[in-house]
């Protein structure tokens, strides 16, 4: 029954979920120096992979969340932490997220694990690592869990396990949570870039008949899924997308040590996103619920050097449960 009791206890201001969620992107100053390598995909598109090499036999593959990139603060802080431990990292910029629009009408979505599979296979083929660990955040965490569940026992022996943070594993109920007033500011932030990207796609691909009036009036993810995600990616409806993209049905199929960390005060998550039952009935899927932490926050104090609980927690899981020797 791999359910962990969490030791995360931040100072008082950081016990507010919204404060913790916003503190990392607004006030943390982590930066990383990357070596970018562009790879061509099977469907004539490209991925930008941002590597940080320190000469390790172990590679950590980091996958960002919705509208994030390798420049997201949680990506740079984990890059720096793993590099300091002597591990190589690579940040996977999802399609259209590397600072340059991708070449196709289709970009990315919460369940598009064929992209993860392609990148993993590229890393296995082109690099000589003994161990690869996948670490995903939010949407990237959903991709991580779904990918590892889809692969199950057939995952490469080089893939040793994974960690996922702040993941809406049940997309249908999580989206209902996002529709609530408490998340209005976050939705406005997401929609500012998402609507612009969809408009740009409609301009580049005139065959994509976008109802711009509906796009301008959209206030829920479901509206964007109806206008873009479902028709572009071939889903019957937003509901069909939710069902097929959610990682929760795949958790019991995971056959590599994998940890999910979700905070109880994460305003993005529904009660269905805390999969205790799955962890209790799995040998490989571990779950940890923290009382505080917000969404991809897990900040503890105003002192930057003390704000590494999440990085150290992931490090400890890799050492103790995935059992990779960092020396």
PyMOL commands that set and color helices and strands:
alter all, ss='L'
color gray80, all
select helices_A, chain A and resi 12-15+17-27+73-84+113-126+139-154+171-178+181-204+212-217+221-233+238-245+248-253+271-273+276-280+304-306+309-322
alter helices_A, ss='H'
color red, helices_A
select strands_A, chain A and resi 3-5+35-40+46-52+58-63+88-93+131-137+159-165+257-263+285-290
alter strands_A, ss='S'
color yellow, strands_A
deselect
rebuild
show_as cartoon
